[in-house]
Every structure is written in structure tokens, then in C-alpha cells.
Amino acid sequence: MTTRPLQFLRRGQPVALGNVPPDRTLLEVLREDLGNTGTKEGCGEGDCGACTVVLGEERDGQLHYSAVNSCIRLAHSVDGMALWTVEDLAEDPLIQPVGDTAPAAQQTITLHPVQEAMVQCHGSQCGFCTPGFVMSLFGMYQRHIAPTLPTACGSLPPEGALAPRGGPSALDHVRHGQPITRELAQEELSGNLCRCTGYRPILDAAQQMASLPGMAVNEAEVLQKLKLLRHDALAQAADSAYIAPSTLPELLTARAAHPGAQVVAGCTDVGLWVTKQHKQYSQVLDVTRAAELRQVAQHADAIHIGAAVTLTDAFAALTAQWPQLHRFATRFAGLPVRNSGTLGGNVANGSPIGDSMPLLIALRAQVVLASQARGERQLPLEDLYTGYRQNVMAADELLVRIVVPRPSAQEQLRAYKISKRFDDDISAVCLVLNLDIADGTVQRASIGAGGVAATPARARHTEAALTGQPWTEATAQRAAAVLQAEFSPISDMRASGAYRRQVLGSLLQRYWLESQGQPSVSLDTLTLEAAV
């Protein structure tokens, strides 16, 4: 099988690479094919962040930035996008000084503000993790505080063309958007690990970069060049080794025609099979280019989340409806993993320790499966699984969207994740409880659990023990005992089975205490202050 050339934009110029295997990672292309060794390989599984790069993609006429792990990202998945590595920040001609600093900056600035902030704050020691931190900071800079680039002759950009993220129209050259607080920096850098310098000076750099002379990406020119890349790609014949259809009908047709192709979305799990298990795939079917699967649709009774919506965007849609899920969402891996991984991929993968499934089960979500021959069918998410990483999908079917009902007025939702590390770790136990409580009685209960069975599971016996009962401490204690007996978790490197059962009961009692107004005491309630 052959693949068409891989094309992406770098330093304002298109890069075209031929004969790139469908299972080759972006990191391999950067380091081995292009000789750009500034991007490092550390863990090879998306945990340490040393391999972080930033992608730019057109969305609704705007340039969207996302920091991703290049070690587990398949190279062909960035076709038609803009790419920045640590070598590019001071070399890209489309990253330009702005405002009153421009004339002097062209002569004196050699580092991007994120790099200069790392230098000034002593945020690097051995330097191995530094490129990854710098690129995560660059993604943060562009999303939250990047200055506005003026158009030629001082004219304003067209309406909406260069609207700053989070701010009003671009009438001046000041920074717009969300300030970089200590908490925001901690959240967005949680996917980058450092074992030398420690995190304080790096967090200092995250806050200081906004005070340095501004640099901005010439987004209008990037978008124009990306448009030319898309036109070039459309003119080429469909490739047979890396298939990336742009519509749902084309995707289902390809699925039916190539049932043996490895289906990928964000590759945050398949990428591990490549790097850790050394699996090889001669044919790949990428679902992330199908426009219908990339949409979040708001309906009166439910939110419809396309299977190719990233975890970052999917959790944003869910936390907009359930704000109490914010901390839980930020603990799902690190930001670069959430920027690549998709909600549909996490659900279809069916890992028993995947955090999104217990949440969706508790939210009473349904999944929609589709095939070219039989059309669509819808079923409760917990009914998707038949065993460990096994499901009911036929060889020609794909998961295309998740339907999440809107909350009721009586709903009380809490999500708990227990892991050895607070950030960027896999759950030993994940428990999500969603009770409808009215007039002191549990009207309805939905409970999702992870890490306690071969599949993500619904705690049906515990739900039955709660439904129709008065919401009292005695009821909570009885239900906790039922919950502990409902599952027979295994012992592994993360926790023993006995510990997991104990935690299940403790979390239900914690839910009772919180429902009575008792404040929880945990790392969630701590604030991160700069050292004095």
C-alpha cells in the first residue's frame, strides 16, 4: 500500500514528505526524518511531555492552537496543519514583534517571550524537559495572552478575522484574554514533568511571560497558507494506507471496505501500542477528519458530542453544564493528551480504568453506532461493553456520537478520582454518583464505577438500594455496604482489591457528607501560592 505525501506548514513554508508509513509517529518524523532533535523523547507514552509540540488548525475561520505529545501522535494526523517545535519560536518569520516594541525588537529579541521567561526565572537545569515545557507555555501564551498583530498600514483586521481569544475586537496591541494565574499554569502544565529544577521557577515563568515584549503569530497569513494546503490535498487521489475521510458517509464507506484497518482518533492509546508494544499497522482509518464527528450540538434535551471531539472540547461542553466537573476533567491525563485524545476514542476503547466512562454512565449517556449498511442504532453506554476491551460493535460499525441528557432540577452530581498522584495519573478507583433527591427521598440514582471490574460498570444493585429510600445517613451506610459487595476488583500495581472495595464505600459516605453541606478537605481545596 502507498500513502500520499504528508504535508504541513512550518516556519511559514509547506513541508512535504513522501513515503511516510501510516504508523510512523510525528516524533520519529521530526527527529529521524527531518533531523530536528530539539523535541525530545522521554517516556514514549505521553506522560512526561518532553516531546510536546504545538499544532495550529483552522476552526470556523480562526486559528486554534493545541499542545500535543508528538511521541504518540501519528504523523499523518497532522496533515494540513501548522506545526511549531521548540526550534521554531525564534526562527519562524510568521512570529513577529508587535506594538511599540516592534522596531527595537527586530534588532534585539532573539528569544520568544516564553523562552525568555524560562531564562529569567531559572526554569531550566539539565534541559531535557525544557523543550516540552516551552512548547506547552507557547500553547498557553497563544490561547490566553498573545498580543494582537496589527495589519498592514495600521488598518484593522476584517470583522472576526483576527478576533483575540477571550477578548473584544482587536482595536489595540495590548494582550487580551485570561490572565495566567498560578492555578491555570498548574493545570495546563500538568502533562509536563521535571525532575531537576522543580516546578516553582517554571510556574514563575508562566506568569512572567505576559510582562515581556510581545510576539504574535501572523494568523491571517497562516490561515491563508493552510487553505492552500487543503486545496492541494483535495486535489490528490484518496490514499489507501492512511485513510482520513472528511465526511461521515465517506468514513462509513471506508469502514465497510476496509474492516481490517486500524481505527484511530487521537492515538493516545494506539500510539502506545506502536511505541511500547511495537505493533505495526499497514492500514489506518482516521475518524478525526469527518466533520460530523467533530461537532458538539446543543439540543433542548441533550448534548450531542461527536466521537472525534477532543477530550479538551468535550469536557468543556460538559463543565459548561456541570461546573463541578472542572477539577475532575483537568485530572484526566495532562492537557497535551486531552488535546489529542477524543471522547469517542476513550469510550470505544473501553478501558476499565478510563475516567470518562464512569462519568458518562452516571450522566445516563447513550452512544450512537453507525454502519453504511444498517444505519444508526442507539444504546446506553454501559451496554456497549461485553468484556475486557470488547464491545458489541460489528466489523463495519463505528461509534459516531455520545448523547448526554441535560440535568434535572433535583440532580446532585459528584465525581471522585483516586490515584497515587494528583495530576497526570491513572485511577485506582473512579466513582461518579448522580442522585435525584426531592423531598428528602432519592427519586433516581445513577452510579458509574471504574477500576473495579473488567469493564467500566454501572452499580445497578447500589442504585436499587438507594432509589425510593429516604436520604439519610443510615441509607448512605447501607448503600455503601452494597456498593462494596457489588464488585470484586483485582489487585494490581495501583491498588489491592481490598483497598478498592474500601474506597468505594468511603466515597459514597463522603458523598453523603458533602450533600449535607460539610466541606470536603482534599487537594482540590488547596490554593497554589508562589513561594515568598
N, C-alpha and C positions, 0 to 999 in steps of 0.2 A: 504494500500500500504506500501511497505517496501523500505528502501534505503540501499545501500551498505555502508560499513564503510567509513567515511570521513578520509582521510589520508593526512598529510602534514609533512614537515620537520621543526623541531625546535631544536635549540641548537645541531645540528648535528645528531639528532635522529628522526626516524619516529614516529609520533603521530597518533594513530588510534582510532577513536571514533565511536561507533555503535549507531544506533537508533537516529541519528540527524534528526529532521524533515526538510523537504525541504525548509520551510520558516523561519528557525531559522537563526538569524544573527550571524556573526562572533563575534561581541562584546558579545552577550549572551553566546556563547561557551567559550570565554576567561574568562569572569568574573564569570559566574554561573556554567559552567561545569568543567572548569579547575582551578577555584579559583585564576586566575591571575588578580588582581584588580588594577594593575599599570595603565592599559589602562582605561581611564575614559569615562563616559557617560555624555555628556553635553546637546546639543540641540537635539540629536537623529535624525537629518536630514542632516548631512554632512556639516553644516555651521561653527561650532566652531572649529573643528579639535582636540578636546580633546581625541578623540578615535583613532587617527591616528596610524597605524601600517605600516610596510614595507613588501612587498611581493617580492620574488625572483622567476623568471621564466626563463626557458631556451628558448632562441631565437637564432636560427642559430648558435648554439654552444657556445653562450655567456650567461652570467647570467645578466638578465635585472631586475633592481630594480624599484619599484614604491611604493610611499607612498599613502595609500588609507584610506578612512573612514570605520572603522570596524562596525560602528553603522548601516549602511545601506547596507553593503555588505553581501550577503547570504553566510553562512558558507561553503556550498558545492562548491561554486565557487572557493575556494582556494585549492580544492583537487589536489594533485600532485605538489604543490608549496612549496617553503620555506617561513617561516614566522618569522619575528622578532618583538617583542614587547619591550617596554622600559626596562623590566626586563632582557632582553637577552643580551644587549650590553656589559655588563661587565661580563657576565656569559657564553656566547657561546664559546665553545672551538675552533670553526672554525673562530672566530675573533681573529686575532693574531698580536702581535707586529712585526714590520718589520725593516730591515736595521740595522744600527749600534746600534739602541736603544733596540734591542731585548733582550739581556741578562739582562740589568738593568730593562727593562720594565716589564719583567716577575715577578720581585720582587716588583716593586713599583707602577705600574699603576693599579689602581682599577676602574677607570672610562674610558669610551671611550672618545676620543677627543671631540666629540660633547657635551657630558655631562660635561667634564672638562671646556670647553669653556663657557658653561652656568654658571658654578660656578664662574669662574674667572671674568666674565663680569656682574655678579649680574643679571642674566636674569630670575630669579625666585623669586616670592614673596609668594602668597598664595599656589602656586604649583599645582593647579588643571589643568591648561592648559599646564604645563611644559612637561608631558609625550608626548603630541601631538607635541609640538614644537621640542622636542628632536628627535622624530621619523621622522619628516619632515626634520630636519637637517641631520639625518643619511642618508636618501634617497639622499639628496643633496651632502653629503660627498661622497657617493659611486658613484654617477653619474659623479661628476666633479673633485674631488681632491683626491680620495682614492689612497694610495700608492700601489705599486706593491708588491705582496708577492713572494719571491724567492722560487724556487722549491728545492727539496731535494738535498743536496751535492753541492749547488750553481749552478746547471745546469740551463740552460734557459728553459722556457716552450716551448712546441711544437709550431710551426708556427701558430699564430692565436688563440692558446688555451687560453691565458690569456692577449690578447691584451687590453691595457688600453683604457678606453673610452676617445676618443678625442686626443689620443697621439700616438707616434710611438711605435715600438716594445719594449718589456719590457727588456731593457738591463741594467737597474739600479733600485734602490729602491726609486727614487725620485717621487714626485707626478706629475701627468700629467693632462692635460685637462684644462678646463675653470676656470680661477680664480673667486672666489666668490666676485663679485662687490656688491655694495650697491643695485643697481638696480636688479640684479639677485636674491639676497636674498629677496628683497621686493616682487618680482614676485612669487617666489617659496614658500614663507611663507604666501601668501595672503589668504590661506584657513585655517589659524590658528589664532584664536582671543585671545587677552589678555586684561583683564580689570584692572590689578593691576600694573604691572611693566611698562607697555608701551612697545613700540617696539624698541626703540633705543638700550638698552642693549642686546636684542635678536639679532638684526641685527649686533651688535658688535661681538656677539658670532659666528654668521655665518661666519664672516670674519676672526675671530681669530682661528677657529678650524684647519685651514690648517697649522698653525705655531706650533702646539703641536705634541709630539711624535706620529708617525703614527701607525695606526692599519688597518689591511686589512682582508677581508673575504677570506678564503681559497676556492676560487671559483671552482677550479678543483675538490675538494672533494665534495662540494655542488652539482655540476653538476652530479657527479657520483652517489650520493645518490638519486638525483631526477630521474635519469634514472632508478634506481631500483624501485622507487615508481611507475613510469609509467608502467614498465613491470608488476608489481603486479596488477595495476589497469586494464590493458588489459586482464589479466587472469580471471577477475571476470565477472560474468554474468551482462548483462545490467540491470540497476535498473529501477524501474517503477515509483518511486515518484519524483526523481530528475534525469531528462534525459539530458545528455550532449553529443550528438553525435560528433564524431571527423571529419566527412566529410559532405559535402553538401547533397549528396544523402541520407545518413542516417538521416540527420536533416529533410529533406522534408518528408521522410517516417514517421518519428516520429510525425511531424506536422499533417500529414493526419490521422495517427492512434489515435492521442490524441488532437483533436481540442479544448477540454476544458482546456488543460494545460495552465498555465500562462507563457507566453513567457517572458524571461528576457535576458538582455545583461549585462550591468554594474550595474543594480539595483539601480541607483541613483534616480529613480523615484518610481519604485516598492518598493524599500526599505522604502520609505516614507509611502506608503500605509500600510506596515507592522507595522512600528513604530508609525505612527501618526493616521492612520485610523483603526488600529488593525485588518486589514484583514488577513485572513488565507488562505493558498493555499495547497491543498492536493497533487497537482502535478505541477511540474515546468519543463519547457523546456528551457534549457540554450543554446543560439546560439553561445557563445563565444569560444567553443572548435572546431568548424568546421573550418578546416584550410583555406578553400577557402574564408571564410568571414573575415579572419584576415589579408588579404593581401592588399597592395597598389600597383597597377600595373600602370606603366608609359607607355602610348601609344603615338603615334605621334600626335594624335588629341585631346586626353583627358586623364585625370587621373581617374582611376577606384579605388574607395575606398570601401573595403569590409564593410559590415554593422557592423561587430564586431570589426573593428579597433577603438581603443580608441580615445577619443577626442584629447588627447595629440598628438598621432601619426597622426591623420587626419589633425589637424591644422598645424603640422609640414610640412606635404606634401603640404598643401595649401599655407603656408607662404613661402615655398621654391620657389613657382611660383609667389606669390604676396606678397613681403616682407612688404608692407604697412599694412598687416593684423596682424602683430605681436602683437601690443598693444590690438587690438580687441580680438584676440584669448586668451590672458592672462587674459582678463576680463570675460571670460566665467567661472563663478564659481571660485573655487580655484583649485590648482593643484591636490590635492587628489581626487576631484570629476572628473576632466578631466582624471585622470589616470584610473578610473573605468568606467566612462560613455563612451558610444560609439556614433559615429556619426549616425549610423543606428538607434540606440535606440532613440536618440533625434528626428530624423526625423519621425520615425514610431509613436512615442508618440504623436506628433502633437500639443504640447502645443502652444497656440497663443503667449506666451512670451518666446519661445525657440529661442536663438540667432542664431543658425546655419542655420535655415530655411530661414530667410530673406537674409542671405549671399548667400546661395546656389541658391535661386531664382534669385538673381541678377547675379550670375555666370552662369545662364541658365542651371543649372544641371538637369539631368534626374535620375529617380530612376528605378531600376530593381526589379520586383517582380517575385517570382518563386513558383511553386507548383509541386508536384510529378506528378499529372495527366496531367497538361496542359503546363508544361514547363515554359519558361520565357516570360515576357512582359515588355516593357519599356515605360515610360510616363514622361512628365515634372513634376518636384517635386510639383509645385503648384496645379497640377491636382490630386494629391494623396488625398487631403482632401475634405470631403463633409460637414463637420460641426465641432462643438466643439469636439475635440478629436475623431473625426470619420473619416474614410477613406474608400477607395474603395477595400481594401484587402479582399479576400474571406477567409473563415474559415481555409482553408488548405494552404493559401499563407503566405510567409514571404518576407520581404524586404531583399535582399541579397547584393546589392551594389549600390553605388551612382556614376554616371558618370559626371565628371566636365570637360567641354570643356576648352582647353587651350586658353589663352587670345589672342586677336587680337592686331595688332600694334597700333591701334588708341584708345584702351580701356583706360578709366580713371575710376578707381575703388576707392570708399571711403566707409568706414563702420563706422557708428555712433551708439553709445550706450548711452542712457540717463538713469541714475539711481540715487537713493538717495545717495548711497555710490559708491565710485570709484571702489573698489575691492569687489569681492565676493558678488554681489548683482544681483537681478533680474531687467530686463529692464522695465522701464515705457514705453519707445519707443525705438525701434531698427529700423534704416533705413539704407539700403545699396543701393547706386547708382552706376550704371555701364553704362557709356555713351561712345559710339564710336564717337569721334569727329574728322572730317577731313575737311580741307579747310574751317574752321570756321563754319561748319554745323554739327548738330547732325545726324549722319548716323543711329544710332540704340541706343535704351535705354532699360535698364532692371533695374527694381527697386523692391526690396523686402522690406516689412514692417512687423514689429512685434509689438504686444501690442496695436493694433488699430482695431482689428477685432476678430471674433470668431476663426479664423484660421490664420496661417502665410499667408500673402497675397501678391499678385503681384499688383502693382499700374499701371494697364493697361491704364486707362484714362490719367494719367500723362505721361506715356511712349508715348502715341499717341500725346499728346500736345507738346512733345519735338522733336519727330522724324521728320526729314526734315526741322527743323527750324534753323535759324542762332543762334549760341551760343553766345548770348548777355545777358546783364543784364535784358533787358526787357523780353526776352524769359524765363529766370530763374524766374522772378517775376510772370509771367503769369502761369508758370508750378507750382510754389509754391501755388498759389491760387487753382489750380485744385487739387493738392495733398491734401490740407486741406479739400476740399469738397468731396474727393473721399471716405473717411472713416467716420464712425460715432462711434468713440471709446467710451467706457463706462467710468464712473468714479468709481474708487475703492481706496483702501488704498494706492496705489502707486502714483496716479495722477488723476486729473479730466479729463473728456473728452475734455473740452475746452483747457486745458493745452496741452494735447496730439496733438490736431489739430494745435495749435500754434507752437509747437515744430517741427511738420512735415514741415511746411512752412519755419521755421527758418533754419532747417538743409539743405534744398535744396538751400537756399540763401548762407549758409555757403559753400556748395559745389561749388557754382559759384565763390565765393571769392577765395577759395583755388585753383580753376582751373586757376585763373588769377595771381597766384603767391603770394597772400597775405598770410603770415604765420598765422597759427591758434594759438590762445592763450588758452591753456587748461592745465589740469593736465598732459596730455600726454607730454607736452613740458618741464615740470619741472624735474630737476635732484635731486636725493635724496642724500644729503651730510651728513656725520657724524657730529654730534654736536661737537663743539670745546669747 
